[in-house]
Amino acid sequence: MKNLIRFDDIEARLDELKTSYQLAKPFPYVVIEDFLTSDALAQVHAHMPAPNEENKSSDYVFAKNKFENPNFAGGAEIFQTLREALLSERFAGLLSAIYGRELFVDPRFLGGGIHQGGEGSYLDMHADFSRHPANKDWLRELNILLYLNKDYDDSYGGHLELQHKETGERGRVAPRENRLVLMLTKGHTLHGYKPIKFPKGRYRTSLAAYAYSVDTDYSAVPVRSTQWQPEDASMAKSLLAKASPTLVKMKTALLGSNTERRSAVVDKDKD
């Protein structure tokens, strides 16, 4: 399948998309509708894998019934082709034009891939880690979220909740089918989703990828793990959220990272 992403249509609107990204509140983000072609979308739905316990999120008390599969390209051919499209120079050029700085997508999809939320799933508000765990010179710049929820209804919930950590200003985006969200990811860009009410047997589904730039100014942007800011949390959970960066650092030093172990080891010669 040659044309998965509607590049021509999106590239024709780059100036508009860049302006929308820059002016968005509570922080820069942009929504791109109808990202995949109809044929590609049909193939993705036809071959969507079921989640399994091996891919259960490592976010522990800060997420519920959430699964992450960074090795999604190991299944049906459509996912391998989609992976190649997301790692293409053309897609990187699109991201760079909107963002205003040269970007590239993590080929390991560490922390990304197919995300699926089951019954009652939620993800507490948080700011993502600042640098790639395995490549500290890679500065995380954008979250790339492609929603794949067929026949979505607002009553299902699961909206992407956005909040500026410093101003408290908020926004939200419905996870509608074939909607791509590009959002800034920094220390102040809190995001998550509230408990979902999807019909039984259906999952809140997205394909997540992350765009990076090369940056060695560690004094300006030090290495920082995910910082949690759960809402309406118990005192114990709030204290755990504050202690989480230290606890994660200790756990990783002793046992390694579950997220990194799940991510694919990519042989670039085979891309």
CORSUL-V585702 format. One record per backbone hydrogen bond with DSSP energy under -1.0 kcal/mol. CO is the residue of the C=O (numbers start at 1). NH is the residue of the N-H. E is the energy in kcal/mol with one decimal. If there is no record, write none. Layout:
BEGIN
<<CO | NH | E> <CO | NH | E>>
END
This chain:
BEGIN
<<4 | 37 | -2.8> <5 | 7 | -2.4> <6 | 10 | -2.1> <7 | 11 | -3.4> <8 | 12 | -1.5> <10 | 13 | -1.5> <11 | 14 | -1.3> <13 | 17 | -2.8> <14 | 18 | -2.8> <15 | 19 | -2.1> <16 | 20 | -2.4> <17 | 21 | -2.5> <18 | 22 | -2.3> <19 | 23 | -2.0> <28 | 184 | -2.5> <30 | 182 | -2.4> <32 | 180 | -3.0> <35 | 6 | -2.5> <37 | 41 | -2.5> <38 | 42 | -2.1> <39 | 43 | -2.0> <40 | 44 | -2.4> <41 | 45 | -2.3> <42 | 46 | -2.2> <43 | 47 | -1.4> <52 | 55 | -1.9> <53 | 56 | -1.7> <55 | 68 | -3.2> <59 | 62 | -2.3> <60 | 63 | -1.6> <62 | 124 | -3.0> <65 | 118 | -3.1> <66 | 57 | -3.1> <67 | 116 | -2.3> <69 | 114 | -1.9> <71 | 74 | -2.0> <72 | 75 | -1.4> <76 | 79 | -1.2> <76 | 80 | -1.1> <77 | 81 | -2.5> <78 | 82 | -2.1> <79 | 83 | -2.4> <80 | 84 | -2.1> <81 | 85 | -1.8> <82 | 86 | -2.3> <83 | 87 | -1.6> <88 | 92 | -2.1> <89 | 93 | -2.4> <90 | 94 | -1.8> <91 | 95 | -2.4> <92 | 96 | -2.6> <93 | 97 | -2.2> <94 | 98 | -1.9> <95 | 99 | -2.7> <96 | 100 | -3.0> <104 | 212 | -3.1> <106 | 109 | -1.3> <109 | 112 | -2.6> <113 | 208 | -3.1> <114 | 69 | -2.2> <115 | 206 | -2.3> <116 | 67 | -2.7> <117 | 204 | -2.4> <118 | 121 | -2.4> <121 | 196 | -1.9> <122 | 64 | -1.9> <123 | 193 | -2.2> <125 | 229 | -3.1> <126 | 191 | -1.7> <127 | 227 | -2.6> <130 | 140 | -2.4> <135 | 138 | -2.3> <137 | 215 | -3.2> <138 | 132 | -2.0> <139 | 213 | -1.9> <141 | 185 | -2.0> <142 | 211 | -2.4> <143 | 183 | -2.1> <144 | 209 | -2.4> <145 | 181 | -2.7> <146 | 207 | -2.5> <147 | 178 | -2.3> <148 | 150 | -1.0> <149 | 152 | -1.1> <153 | 156 | -2.4> <154 | 157 | -1.6> <156 | 197 | -3.3> <160 | 173 | -1.9> <161 | 192 | -1.3> <162 | 171 | -2.1> <163 | 190 | -1.9> <164 | 168 | -2.6> <169 | 164 | -2.7> <171 | 162 | -2.9> <173 | 160 | -3.0> <174 | 176 | -2.0> <176 | 179 | -1.4> <178 | 35 | -2.0> <179 | 147 | -2.6> <180 | 32 | -3.2> <181 | 145 | -2.6> <182 | 30 | -2.2> <183 | 143 | -2.7> <186 | 189 | -1.2> <188 | 165 | -2.8> <188 | 190 | -1.4> <190 | 163 | -2.3> <191 | 126 | -1.5> <192 | 161 | -3.1> <193 | 123 | -2.8> <199 | 202 | -2.2> <204 | 117 | -2.1> <205 | 148 | -2.5> <206 | 115 | -3.1> <207 | 146 | -2.7> <208 | 113 | -3.0> <209 | 144 | -2.9> <210 | 106 | -2.2> <211 | 141 | -2.8> <211 | 142 | -1.6> <212 | 104 | -1.9> <213 | 139 | -2.9> <216 | 218 | -1.7> <217 | 221 | -2.0> <224 | 130 | -2.4> <227 | 127 | -2.5> <234 | 238 | -2.4> <235 | 239 | -2.4> <236 | 240 | -2.1> <237 | 241 | -2.2> <238 | 242 | -1.8> <239 | 243 | -1.9> <240 | 244 | -1.2> <243 | 247 | -2.4> <244 | 248 | -3.2> <245 | 249 | -1.9> <246 | 250 | -2.1> <247 | 251 | -2.7> <248 | 252 | -2.8> <249 | 253 | -1.9> <250 | 254 | -1.8> <251 | 255 | -3.7> <252 | 256 | -1.4> <257 | 261 | -2.0> <258 | 262 | -1.9> <259 | 263 | -1.0> <267 | 270 | -2.5> <268 | 271 | -1.3>>
END
